Amino acid sequence: MGATLIVDEAHSLGTRGKKGRGVCEDAGVENEVDFIVGTFSKSLGAIGGFAVSDLPDFDLLRITCRPYMFTASLPPAVVGSVTAALSRISTDESLGARVRFNSIRLYRALKLAGFEVGPEPNAIVALKMTDKETAVRFWNRLIDRGVYANLALPPATPGSLSLIRCSISAAHTEAQIDRALSAMVAVGRELGILDPDPRTSDQPAERLRA
Ligand SMILES: Cc1ncc(COP(=O)(O)O)c(C=O)c1O
């Protein structure tokens, strides 16, 4: 039909597939996809991104893609850390499983606490906020409590949602996940997002195991 298929593996790189290459590897369809793009900023914990393709004219992207044209190369430290992370991910399947375990632990606990959460998580657990102002307040109060998450606001978000996006790592301990959860529940209560009644919104962490 002349169509070209592009898949964004931003949320699945490092968490899906035997070698952590993402949902296309997991589904065994990498050869049927024209372009795969992704970011180093989520499961790899760095900055930058990639686009790969087998199409013969792919190199044209280097001189026609406007955001790429004048961009400086990534710093050596980033290239080093991304290379090391990719090598670890492709040789240790347990890392992806650990990220998923940690994400699901936080995701289920947040849902149970009464938050509106995004779709099933991979390396990112998204909390839906009612509006931009509440999202900014929530984000700042989390920082005050020693928890850093990413603030994602319209127009950069799908469906104009205001989101708090938690980046989950295989290195997070269960205690750290639970500490982040407690901070989010406390801030959720302060801002009136959650029911202030502890009997309905404060579930002990032991009952929230993934
Ligand atoms: C689906 C998707 N694609 C691409 C990106 C780009 O990530 P970055 O700008 O951090 O490289 C993001 C970031 O949130 C994303 O969610």
The ligand as an SDF file (V2000), in Angstrom:
LIG
                    3D

 16 16  0  0  0  0  0  0  0  0999 V2000
    6.7130    7.9130   23.4860 C   0  0  0  0  0  0  0  0  0  0  0  0
    7.9220    8.8040   23.6410 C   0  0  0  0  0  0  0  0  0  0  0  0
    8.7490    8.9600   22.5820 N   0  0  0  0  0  0  0  0  0  0  0  0
    9.8480    9.7380   22.6700 C   0  0  0  0  0  0  0  0  0  0  0  0
   10.1520   10.4380   23.8310 C   0  0  0  0  0  0  0  0  0  0  0  0
   11.3600   11.3330   23.8040 C   0  0  0  0  0  0  0  0  0  0  0  0
   12.1700   11.2600   24.8970 O   0  0  0  0  0  0  0  0  0  0  0  0
   13.3900   12.2840   25.1250 P   0  0  0  0  0  0  0  0  0  0  0  0
   12.9770   13.6160   24.6160 O   0  0  0  0  0  0  0  0  0  0  0  0
   13.6290   12.2600   26.5830 O   0  0  0  0  0  0  0  0  0  0  0  0
   14.5470   11.7250   24.3540 O   0  0  0  0  0  0  0  0  0  0  0  0
    9.3100   10.3020   24.9420 C   0  0  0  0  0  0  0  0  0  0  0  0
    9.6090   11.0320   26.1920 C   0  0  0  0  0  0  0  0  0  0  0  0
    8.8530   11.1660   27.0970 O   0  0  0  0  0  0  0  0  0  0  0  0
    8.1720    9.4580   24.8370 C   0  0  0  0  0  0  0  0  0  0  0  0
    7.3290    9.2750   25.8950 O   0  0  0  0  0  0  0  0  0  0  0  0
  1  2  1  0
  2  3  1  0
  2 15  2  0
  3  4  2  0
  4  5  1  0
  5  6  1  0
  5 12  2  0
  6  7  1  0
  7  8  1  0
  8  9  2  0
  8 10  1  0
  8 11  1  0
 12 13  1  0
 12 15  1  0
 13 14  2  0
 15 16  1  0
M  END
$$$$
